[in-house]
């Protein structure tokens, strides 16, 4: 049998390497953020020193979003990184 994906409207943000505060606001901080970083500036320096890879905490574990990747909020509020070509092939803007 064949199946068609149900139409679902998602929220997403693109990690451009410059919008760290906005992306962090979209995904929310890890519950352990304050254990790992004493300030947003320290966190920003960490991300910068790690080739601007943004860690996305998914139900399957931590994944990395590279600059240019999209971060999708799933139907249950979870977040996932998505490569630009996959995002373009799967999603279109809605009004």
MMTF fields as JSON, N, C-alpha, C and O atoms, coordinates in Angstrom:
{
  "mmtfVersion": "1.0.0",
  "mmtfProducer": "UNKNOWN",
  "numBonds": 379,
  "numAtoms": 380,
  "numGroups": 95,
  "numChains": 1,
  "numModels": 1,
  "chainsPerModel": [1],
  "groupsPerChain": [95],
  "chainIdList": ["A"],
  "bondAtomList": [4, 2, 8, 6, 12, 10, 16, 14, 20, 18, 24, 22, 28, 26, 32, 30, 36, 34, 40, 38, 44, 42, 48, 46, 52, 50, 56, 54, 60, 58, 64, 62, 68, 66, 72, 70, 76, 74, 80, 78, 84, 82, 88, 86, 92, 90, 96, 94, 100, 98, 104, 102, 108, 106, 112, 110, 116, 114, 120, 118, 124, 122, 128, 126, 132, 130, 136, 134, 140, 138, 144, 142, 148, 146, 152, 150, 156, 154, 160, 158, 164, 162, 168, 166, 172, 170, 176, 174, 180, 178, 184, 182, 188, 186, 192, 190, 196, 194, 200, 198, 204, 202, 208, 206, 212, 210, 216, 214, 220, 218, 224, 222, 228, 226, 232, 230, 236, 234, 240, 238, 244, 242, 248, 246, 252, 250, 256, 254, 260, 258, 264, 262, 268, 266, 272, 270, 276, 274, 280, 278, 284, 282, 288, 286, 292, 290, 296, 294, 300, 298, 304, 302, 308, 306, 312, 310, 316, 314, 320, 318, 324, 322, 328, 326, 332, 330, 336, 334, 340, 338, 344, 342, 348, 346, 352, 350, 356, 354, 360, 358, 364, 362, 368, 366, 372, 370, 376, 374],
  "bondOrderList": [1, 1, 1, 1, 1, 1, 1, 1, 1, 1, 1, 1, 1, 1, 1, 1, 1, 1, 1, 1, 1, 1, 1, 1, 1, 1, 1, 1, 1, 1, 1, 1, 1, 1, 1, 1, 1, 1, 1, 1, 1, 1, 1, 1, 1, 1, 1, 1, 1, 1, 1, 1, 1, 1, 1, 1, 1, 1, 1, 1, 1, 1, 1, 1, 1, 1, 1, 1, 1, 1, 1, 1, 1, 1, 1, 1, 1, 1, 1, 1, 1, 1, 1, 1, 1, 1, 1, 1, 1, 1, 1, 1, 1, 1],
  "groupList": [{"groupName": "UNK", "atomNameList": ["N", "CA", "C", "O"], "elementList": ["N", "C", "C", "O"], "formalChargeList": [0, 0, 0, 0], "bondAtomList": [1, 0, 2, 1, 3, 2], "bondOrderList": [1, 1, 2], "singleLetterCode": "X", "chemCompType": "L-PEPTIDE LINKING"}],
  "groupTypeList": [0, 0, 0, 0, 0, 0, 0, 0, 0, 0, 0, 0, 0, 0, 0, 0, 0, 0, 0, 0, 0, 0, 0, 0, 0, 0, 0, 0, 0, 0, 0, 0, 0, 0, 0, 0, 0, 0, 0, 0, 0, 0, 0, 0, 0, 0, 0, 0, 0, 0, 0, 0, 0, 0, 0, 0, 0, 0, 0, 0, 0, 0, 0, 0, 0, 0, 0, 0, 0, 0, 0, 0, 0, 0, 0, 0, 0, 0, 0, 0, 0, 0, 0, 0, 0, 0, 0, 0, 0, 0, 0, 0, 0, 0, 0],
  "groupIdList": [1, 2, 3, 4, 5, 6, 7, 8, 9, 10, 11, 12, 13, 14, 15, 16, 17, 18, 19, 20, 21, 22, 23, 24, 25, 26, 27, 28, 29, 30, 31, 32, 33, 34, 35, 36, 37, 38, 39, 40, 41, 42, 43, 44, 45, 46, 47, 48, 49, 50, 51, 52, 53, 54, 55, 56, 57, 58, 59, 60, 61, 62, 63, 64, 65, 66, 67, 68, 69, 70, 71, 72, 73, 74, 75, 76, 77, 78, 79, 80, 81, 82, 83, 84, 85, 86, 87, 88, 89, 90, 91, 92, 93, 94, 95],
  "secStructList": [7, 7, 7, 7, 7, 7, 7, 7, 7, 7, 3, 3, 3, 3, 7, 7, 1, 1, 7, 2, 2, 2, 2, 2, 2, 2, 2, 7, 7, 7, 6, 6, 2, 2, 2, 2, 7, 1, 1, 2, 2, 2, 2, 2, 2, 2, 2, 2, 2, 6, 6, 6, 7, 3, 3, 3, 3, 3, 6, 6, 3, 3, 3, 3, 3, 7, 6, 6, 7, 3, 3, 3, 3, 7, 6, 6, 1, 7, 3, 3, 3, 3, 7, 2, 2, 2, 2, 2, 2, 2, 7, 7, 7, 7, 7],
  "xCoordList": [0.842, 0.0, 0.876, 2.033, 0.306, 0.991, 0.299, -0.896, 1.079, 0.553, 1.007, 2.1, 0.15, 0.476, 0.632, -0.145, 1.628, 1.832, 0.675, 0.311, 0.105, -0.973, -0.434, 0.694, -1.234, -0.759, -0.694, -1.671, 0.461, 0.686, 1.391, 2.338, 0.935, 1.618, 2.594, 2.217, 3.849, 4.89, 5.448, 5.249, 6.137, 6.905, 8.376, 8.803, 9.136, 10.561, 11.323, 10.766, 12.603, 13.511, 14.802, 15.216, 15.429, 16.694, 17.853, 17.894, 18.796, 20.01, 20.971, 21.484, 21.216, 22.085, 23.456, 24.254, 23.724, 25.009, 25.062, 26.003, 24.058, 24.025, 22.81, 22.751, 21.852, 20.597, 20.477, 19.421, 21.553, 21.608, 20.518, 19.85, 20.328, 19.31, 17.921, 17.113, 17.643, 16.339, 16.124, 15.045, 17.15, 17.043, 16.892, 16.09, 17.638, 17.543, 16.163, 15.617, 15.608, 14.259, 13.234, 12.271, 13.441, 12.538, 12.581, 11.537, 13.781, 13.923, 13.787, 13.394, 14.106, 14.182, 15.546, 16.21, 15.943, 17.239, 17.134, 16.072, 18.247, 18.338, 18.084, 18.47, 17.451, 17.27, 18.59, 18.608, 19.692, 21.004, 21.819, 23.002, 21.199, 21.904, 22.694, 23.869, 22.065, 22.73, 23.882, 24.791, 23.854, 24.983, 26.19, 27.331, 25.933, 27.002, 27.547, 28.728, 26.69, 27.092, 26.65, 25.543, 27.531, 27.207, 26.475, 25.905, 26.489, 25.81, 25.546, 26.1, 24.694, 24.446, 25.731, 26.001, 26.522, 27.772, 28.73, 29.403, 28.788, 29.642, 29.121, 29.901, 27.805, 27.198, 27.486, 27.846, 27.328, 27.586, 29.046, 29.32, 29.971, 31.384, 31.599, 32.388, 30.897, 31.001, 30.514, 31.186, 29.354, 28.806, 29.766, 30.026, 30.285, 31.219, 32.474, 32.971, 32.98, 34.208, 33.962, 34.911, 32.69, 32.326, 31.815, 30.863, 32.46, 32.095, 30.644, 30.017, 30.114, 28.727, 27.706, 26.689, 27.971, 27.005, 26.064, 26.5, 24.771, 23.758, 23.228, 22.751, 23.308, 22.835, 21.318, 20.793, 20.631, 19.182, 18.905, 19.338, 18.182, 17.864, 16.534, 15.473, 16.611, 15.451, 15.045, 15.806, 13.869, 13.507, 14.485, 14.585, 15.207, 16.174, 17.571, 18.473, 17.765, 19.068, 19.516, 18.794, 20.706, 21.229, 21.636, 22.263, 21.26, 21.645, 22.226, 21.977, 22.995, 23.61, 22.927, 22.581, 22.743, 22.288, 23.466, 24.03, 23.835, 24.887, 24.28, 23.071, 25.113, 24.637, 23.934, 24.474, 22.742, 21.937, 20.848, 19.887, 20.988, 19.963, 18.731, 18.808, 17.608, 16.362, 16.182, 16.659, 15.491, 15.11, 13.586, 12.956, 13.023, 11.579, 11.016, 11.602, 9.863, 9.12, 8.075, 7.217, 8.139, 7.219, 5.838, 5.589, 4.958, 3.564, 3.397, 2.36, 4.385, 4.322, 5.212, 5.447, 5.702, 6.545, 8.024, 8.834, 8.392, 9.791, 10.481, 9.818, 11.801, 12.574, 13.518, 14.054, 13.712, 14.601, 15.339, 14.743, 16.624, 17.299, 16.919, 16.596, 16.961, 16.596, 17.482, 17.598, 18.1, 18.954, 18.118, 16.958, 18.698, 17.945, 17.29, 16.164, 17.966, 17.379, 16.177, 15.195, 16.241, 15.114, 13.957, 12.798, 14.279, 13.249, 12.524, 11.294, 13.279, 12.675, 11.818, 10.795, 12.226, 11.473, 10.217, 9.285, 10.188, 9.106, 8.113, 6.928, 8.571, 7.718, 7.609, 8.511, 6.492, 6.318, 5.697, 4.99, 5.957, 5.439, 3.915, 3.332, 3.278, 1.834, 1.588, 2.452, 0.414, 0.076, -0.778, -1.154],
  "yCoordList": [-1.188, 0.0, 1.237, 1.204, 2.312, 3.606, 4.518, 4.386, 5.448, 6.396, 7.795, 8.0, 8.746, 10.154, 10.82, 10.557, 11.669, 12.405, 13.388, 14.12, 13.398, 14.337, 15.766, 16.027, 16.671, 18.064, 18.593, 18.539, 19.092, 19.617, 20.958, 21.09, 21.939, 23.229, 23.197, 22.888, 23.517, 23.5, 24.901, 25.772, 25.107, 26.324, 25.955, 24.859, 26.877, 26.617, 27.929, 29.003, 27.809, 28.959, 28.489, 27.344, 29.369, 29.007, 29.535, 30.713, 28.644, 29.012, 29.632, 28.946, 30.943, 31.621, 31.97, 32.645, 31.512, 31.782, 33.11, 33.375, 33.95, 35.269, 35.444, 36.415, 34.535, 34.695, 33.737, 33.147, 33.593, 32.632, 32.888, 31.947, 34.125, 34.42, 34.054, 33.51, 34.344, 34.038, 32.52, 32.02, 31.8, 30.34, 29.719, 28.803, 30.198, 29.677, 29.965, 29.138, 31.112, 31.443, 30.501, 30.095, 30.161, 29.256, 27.846, 27.229, 27.337, 25.954, 25.83, 24.779, 26.889, 26.813, 26.283, 25.569, 26.636, 26.184, 24.755, 24.298, 24.078, 22.774, 22.971, 24.002, 22.017, 22.131, 22.27, 22.735, 21.865, 21.936, 23.15, 23.248, 24.077, 25.237, 25.965, 26.279, 26.236, 26.994, 26.22, 26.825, 24.888, 24.084, 24.258, 24.284, 24.376, 24.391, 25.784, 25.935, 26.812, 28.173, 29.179, 29.098, 30.128, 31.143, 32.339, 33.152, 32.448, 33.572, 33.241, 32.289, 34.04, 33.871, 34.111, 33.405, 35.096, 35.393, 34.198, 33.914, 33.508, 32.321, 31.239, 30.564, 31.082, 30.118, 30.488, 29.626, 31.761, 32.225, 31.957, 31.559, 32.169, 31.89, 30.397, 30.007, 29.564, 28.112, 27.702, 26.939, 28.2, 27.86, 28.321, 27.586, 29.519, 30.065, 29.2, 28.949, 28.749, 27.94, 26.524, 25.799, 26.128, 24.793, 24.877, 24.191, 25.723, 25.897, 26.319, 25.952, 27.087, 27.581, 26.452, 26.6, 25.351, 24.253, 24.48, 24.632, 24.5, 24.683, 23.305, 22.563, 22.964, 21.664, 21.726, 22.61, 20.766, 20.647, 19.386, 18.297, 19.533, 18.388, 17.804, 18.389, 16.639, 15.973, 14.804, 14.429, 14.23, 13.041, 11.884, 11.004, 11.879, 10.816, 11.137, 10.307, 12.318, 12.734, 14.021, 14.588, 14.479, 15.733, 15.56, 14.57, 16.549, 16.597, 17.982, 18.915, 18.116, 19.393, 20.041, 19.381, 21.349, 22.147, 23.003, 23.746, 22.899, 23.73, 25.015, 25.096, 26.011, 27.271, 26.959, 26.242, 27.497, 27.263, 26.227, 26.18, 25.39, 24.392, 25.053, 26.118, 24.395, 24.81, 24.02, 22.891, 24.617, 23.915, 23.932, 24.99, 22.749, 22.56, 22.245, 21.482, 22.846, 22.453, 21.445, 21.76, 20.244, 19.173, 19.346, 20.288, 18.438, 18.533, 18.363, 18.735, 17.815, 17.658, 18.663, 18.526, 19.667, 20.687, 20.34, 21.119, 19.195, 18.784, 19.529, 20.092, 19.525, 20.237, 19.289, 18.351, 19.557, 18.763, 19.668, 20.606, 19.412, 20.123, 19.5, 18.315, 20.314, 19.835, 20.54, 21.765, 19.768, 20.331, 21.166, 20.843, 22.23, 23.142, 22.471, 22.821, 21.516, 20.875, 20.015, 19.976, 19.332, 18.522, 19.441, 19.16, 20.53, 21.482, 22.03, 22.079, 22.444, 23.014, 21.99, 22.347, 20.727, 19.69, 19.276, 18.727, 19.537, 19.05, 20.128, 19.84, 21.363, 22.42, 23.604, 23.869, 24.308, 25.579, 26.56, 26.165, 27.82, 28.853, 28.912, 28.719, 29.18, 29.396, 30.783, 31.372, 31.277, 32.613, 32.53, 33.559],
  "zCoordList": [0.0, 0.0, 0.0, 0.419, -0.473, -0.464, 0.536, 0.803, 1.085, 2.064, 1.705, 1.177, 2.0, 1.785, 3.153, 4.07, 3.281, 4.514, 4.712, 3.792, 5.908, 6.209, 6.158, 6.577, 5.652, 5.66, 7.095, 7.841, 7.45, 8.791, 8.651, 7.875, 9.392, 9.429, 10.593, 11.723, 10.311, 11.339, 11.512, 10.665, 12.602, 12.808, 12.624, 12.985, 12.061, 11.842, 11.85, 11.624, 12.114, 12.075, 11.426, 11.604, 10.682, 10.037, 10.872, 11.226, 11.181, 11.918, 10.916, 10.031, 11.057, 10.101, 10.675, 10.024, 11.89, 12.521, 13.244, 13.992, 13.03, 13.662, 14.578, 15.333, 14.528, 15.259, 16.449, 16.677, 17.19, 18.29, 19.327, 19.756, 19.735, 20.754, 20.253, 21.006, 19.006, 18.425, 18.33, 18.649, 17.894, 17.784, 19.172, 19.354, 20.132, 21.492, 22.085, 22.815, 21.781, 22.231, 21.593, 22.243, 20.336, 19.616, 20.2, 20.414, 20.456, 20.923, 22.436, 22.943, 23.148, 24.601, 25.024, 24.272, 26.215, 26.744, 27.26, 27.685, 27.21, 27.855, 29.349, 29.899, 30.015, 31.468, 32.227, 33.366, 31.594, 32.25, 31.815, 32.142, 31.08, 30.541, 31.629, 31.434, 32.765, 33.834, 34.469, 35.038, 34.379, 34.867, 33.955, 34.419, 32.664, 31.672, 31.384, 31.07, 31.488, 31.09, 32.137, 32.67, 32.423, 33.425, 32.824, 33.553, 31.481, 30.834, 29.37, 28.82, 28.757, 27.331, 26.544, 25.572, 26.951, 26.252, 26.28, 25.289, 27.405, 27.489, 26.54, 25.867, 26.495, 25.581, 24.128, 23.327, 23.79, 22.419, 22.032, 20.9, 22.95, 22.68, 22.447, 21.586, 23.212, 23.032, 21.647, 20.953, 21.242, 19.922, 18.831, 17.878, 18.966, 17.986, 17.885, 16.787, 19.019, 19.02, 18.498, 18.201, 18.385, 17.902, 16.456, 16.085, 15.651, 14.235, 14.034, 13.04, 14.976, 14.906, 14.784, 14.105, 15.428, 15.461, 16.638, 17.779, 16.343, 17.371, 17.752, 16.893, 19.021, 19.497, 19.683, 20.36, 19.064, 19.174, 19.972, 19.594, 21.079, 21.925, 21.461, 21.677, 20.819, 20.237, 21.141, 22.033, 20.925, 21.7, 21.5, 22.355, 20.375, 20.099, 20.617, 20.503, 21.182, 21.674, 21.006, 20.186, 21.358, 20.814, 19.351, 18.974, 18.54, 17.131, 16.871, 17.634, 15.801, 15.474, 14.284, 13.304, 14.393, 13.262, 12.827, 13.63, 11.561, 11.001, 10.477, 10.26, 10.274, 9.703, 8.379, 7.536, 8.207, 7.022, 7.221, 6.453, 8.251, 8.538, 9.152, 9.764, 8.968, 9.594, 10.876, 10.995, 11.834, 13.051, 13.082, 13.072, 13.12, 13.025, 14.394, 15.161, 14.696, 15.89, 15.445, 14.62, 15.983, 15.606, 16.218, 16.971, 15.888, 16.319, 17.826, 18.376, 18.489, 19.944, 20.682, 21.883, 19.96, 20.573, 20.582, 21.084, 20.041, 19.972, 18.824, 17.953, 18.832, 17.806, 17.091, 17.681, 15.792, 14.958, 13.983, 13.452, 13.731, 12.641, 11.305, 11.228, 10.254, 8.916, 7.896, 7.907, 7.024, 5.976, 5.002, 4.746, 4.463, 3.595, 2.39, 2.034, 1.756, 0.571, 0.94, 0.199, 2.064, 2.53, 2.93, 2.624, 3.611, 4.02, 2.796, 2.774, 1.774, 0.556, -0.187, -0.771, -0.17, -0.858, -0.093, -0.681, 1.217, 2.063, 2.461, 2.626, 2.619, 3.175, 2.225, 1.431, 2.322, 1.623, 2.594, 3.522, 2.384, 3.277, 3.202, 2.136, 4.334, 4.403, 4.974, 5.623, 4.722, 5.232, 6.466, 7.027]
}
